[in-house]
Amino acid sequence: MKYFLILFLFSLNSIFAQHQNNPSIFSTSEFGLYGGVNFSAFSDIGSSFLFEGRTNLSSKFNLKASIGYTKTYNPNSYNVKTNDFSNIDNIKKYYAVSYKVLKTQYQIIPFSLGVQYQLNYDSFYPYTQIEAGYKWIDPLTTKSAEKRNGEYNSFEELPKEYKQKDTLPVSSFSIGIGFGVKYRISNLLNVDFRYLYQFDSEIFNTHQFLIGLTI
C-alpha cells in the first residue's frame, strides 16, 4: 500500500509537471514592435518597421503573424527604350523614347505568417523561425530626362525595341528564414534581437536586422 501511494504521488507530480511544461494550444499571446535596417549585396541600406503577434502551439513552438512597412533601394542603373503617345486635334502620333533609370525605391507593406521554435531559459529565449509572406509594392524610379528618337503614325511603325513598357513589380511573394534572441527585462516587457534573410519572387533578396520590444 505504501509503495502504491508513493507511485500514485509520483504519477501526479509527473502529470502536473508535464502540464506546466506543455501549456494548452493558443493559451499565451505576445505582441511586439520592431524597427531596423535591410540591405542586399548590391542595394543601399533601407529601413524596416514591423508589428507582430504570436501565440503558442506548444511549449517550444509559436505561431506568428506580422504586418509592417519597409523601404528598400536598388541603386543599379539601366537604360530603357519605350514609347509615348499623343492625340492632338485627332492627330495621333507615337514616339520612340529612351531614358536611363538611375535609382529605384520600393515602398513595401509586407504581411507574413510563420512558425518560431523557441528554447525557454530563465530570462533568455533563443529561437529560429521560418515565414511565408505577401508584399504590396509601390515602386518609384529616379530617371534621366527622356529623349525622343523618332516620330511614327502608328504603333506598328515603331521599332521593335521601343514597343515595350518598363514595368516594375507591384506585388511579390517571399520566404524568410532567421534566428534571434529574446531577453526578459521584466515580467511584462522583453527586448528582442532578430536577423532575417528574405527570398523574394520579384525584387532582390534582403538581409534584415531588427530590434523590438514585446509584451
C-alpha positions in Angstrom: 0.0 0.0 0.0 2.8 2.4 0.9 4.6 1.7 -2.4 1.3 2.2 -4.3 0.8 5.6 -2.6 4.3 6.6 -3.5 3.8 5.6 -7.1 0.5 7.4 -7.2 2.0 10.6 -5.8 4.9 10.3 -8.3 2.4 10.0 -11.1 0.5 13.1 -10.0 3.7 15.0 -9.9 4.8 13.9 -13.4 1.4 14.8 -14.8 1.4 18.2 -13.1 5.0 18.9 -14.3 4.0 17.9 -17.9 1.0 20.2 -17.8 3.2 23.1 -16.6 5.8 22.4 -19.4 3.2 21.9 -22.1 0.6 24.7 -22.0 -2.5 24.2 -24.0 -2.5 25.5 -27.6 -3.3 29.2 -28.0 -3.1 29.7 -24.2 -0.5 32.5 -24.3 0.0 35.5 -26.6 2.6 38.2 -27.2 2.8 41.4 -29.3 5.8 43.3 -30.4 7.0 46.4 -32.3 10.2 46.2 -34.3 12.5 48.5 -36.2 15.7 48.1 -38.1 17.5 48.1 -41.4 17.5 46.0 -44.6 20.1 45.6 -47.4 21.4 43.3 -50.1 24.8 42.7 -51.7 24.1 45.5 -54.2 21.5 47.8 -52.6 21.6 50.8 -50.4 20.5 50.5 -46.8 16.8 50.8 -46.2 14.5 50.9 -43.2 12.1 48.3 -41.8 9.2 48.5 -39.3 7.1 45.6 -38.1 4.1 44.9 -35.8 4.0 41.2 -34.8 1.6 39.0 -32.8 2.4 35.5 -31.5 0.6 32.7 -29.8 1.8 29.3 -28.6 1.3 26.0 -30.4 3.3 24.1 -27.7 5.9 24.9 -25.1 8.5 25.5 -27.8 6.6 26.3 -31.0 4.8 29.6 -31.6 2.6 30.7 -34.5 3.3 34.3 -35.6 1.7 36.9 -37.9 3.1 40.3 -38.8 2.5 43.4 -40.9 4.8 46.3 -41.5 6.3 49.0 -43.7 9.7 48.7 -45.5 11.7 51.0 -47.8 14.4 49.4 -49.8 16.6 50.8 -52.6 18.2 49.5 -55.8 21.0 51.8 -56.8 21.7 49.9 -60.1 21.1 52.0 -63.2 19.8 50.7 -66.6 18.7 52.0 -70.0 15.1 51.9 -71.1 13.7 52.0 -74.6 9.9 52.6 -74.7 7.3 54.7 -76.4 4.9 57.6 -75.8 1.7 58.6 -77.5 -0.1 61.9 -78.2 -3.5 62.7 -79.7 -3.9 66.4 -80.6 -6.8 67.5 -82.8 -7.4 63.8 -83.7 -3.8 63.6 -85.0 -2.2 60.5 -83.4 1.5 60.3 -83.0 3.8 57.7 -81.5 7.3 58.5 -80.3 10.2 56.3 -79.7 11.6 57.3 -76.3 14.7 56.4 -74.3 15.9 57.3 -70.8 18.1 56.0 -68.1 16.8 54.7 -64.7 19.3 56.0 -62.1 17.8 54.5 -58.9 14.7 52.6 -57.8 13.0 52.9 -54.4 10.5 50.3 -53.3 7.9 51.2 -50.6 6.6 47.9 -49.3 3.8 46.7 -47.0 4.7 43.1 -46.1 2.4 40.6 -44.5 3.7 37.2 -43.2 2.7 34.1 -41.4 5.3 31.8 -39.8 6.4 29.5 -37.0 9.0 30.0 -34.3 10.9 27.3 -32.5 11.9 28.8 -29.1 14.2 27.5 -26.3 13.0 28.6 -22.9 15.6 29.5 -20.2 15.1 31.6 -17.1 15.2 35.0 -18.9 16.9 34.1 -22.2 14.9 32.8 -25.2 16.9 32.0 -28.3 14.8 31.0 -31.4 14.8 30.2 -35.0 11.9 30.9 -37.4 10.5 30.4 -40.9 7.8 32.5 -42.6 5.9 33.0 -45.8 4.7 36.4 -46.9 3.0 38.6 -49.4 4.1 42.1 -50.2 2.3 45.1 -51.7 4.9 47.2 -53.5 4.9 50.9 -54.6 8.0 51.4 -56.9 9.4 54.8 -57.5 12.2 55.5 -60.0 14.6 58.3 -60.4 15.5 58.7 -64.1 17.2 61.0 -66.6 15.4 63.3 -69.0 13.6 61.4 -71.8 14.9 61.6 -75.3 12.7 61.2 -78.3 14.3 59.1 -81.1 11.6 59.2 -83.8 8.0 60.0 -84.6 5.6 57.5 -86.1 2.0 57.5 -87.3 1.0 54.1 -85.8 2.2 51.7 -83.1 3.1 49.1 -85.7 5.6 51.5 -87.2 7.6 51.7 -84.0 10.9 49.8 -84.0 10.6 46.5 -82.1 12.8 47.6 -79.2 10.6 50.6 -78.5 7.3 48.7 -78.3 7.8 47.5 -74.6 6.9 49.4 -71.4 9.3 49.5 -68.5 7.1 47.7 -65.8 8.1 47.4 -62.2 6.6 44.8 -59.7 3.6 45.9 -57.6 3.4 42.7 -55.5 5.5 39.7 -54.7 5.8 36.6 -52.5 8.6 35.9 -50.0 10.1 33.3 -47.8 12.0 34.3 -44.7 14.4 32.3 -42.6 16.1 33.7 -39.5 17.0 33.5 -35.9 17.0 35.7 -32.8 17.1 36.0 -29.1 14.5 37.5 -26.7 15.6 38.8 -23.3 13.2 39.4 -20.4 13.6 42.8 -18.9 10.6 42.5 -16.5 7.5 40.3 -16.2 5.7 42.4 -18.8 8.5 43.6 -21.1 11.1 41.8 -23.3 13.7 43.1 -25.8 14.1 41.0 -29.0 17.1 41.0 -31.4 16.5 39.3 -34.8 18.2 38.5 -38.1 16.1 37.5 -41.1 17.0 36.6 -44.7 14.2 37.1 -47.2 13.9 35.4 -50.6 11.7 37.5 -52.9 9.9 36.4 -56.0 10.1 39.7 -57.8 12.7 42.0 -56.3 16.1 41.2 -54.8 16.6 39.2 -51.7 17.5 41.1 -48.5 19.1 40.8 -45.1 17.2 42.3 -42.2 18.4 43.2 -38.7 15.6 44.2 -36.3 15.3 45.1 -32.6 11.9 45.1 -30.9 10.1 45.4 -27.6 7.4 42.8 -26.9 4.8 42.5 -24.2 
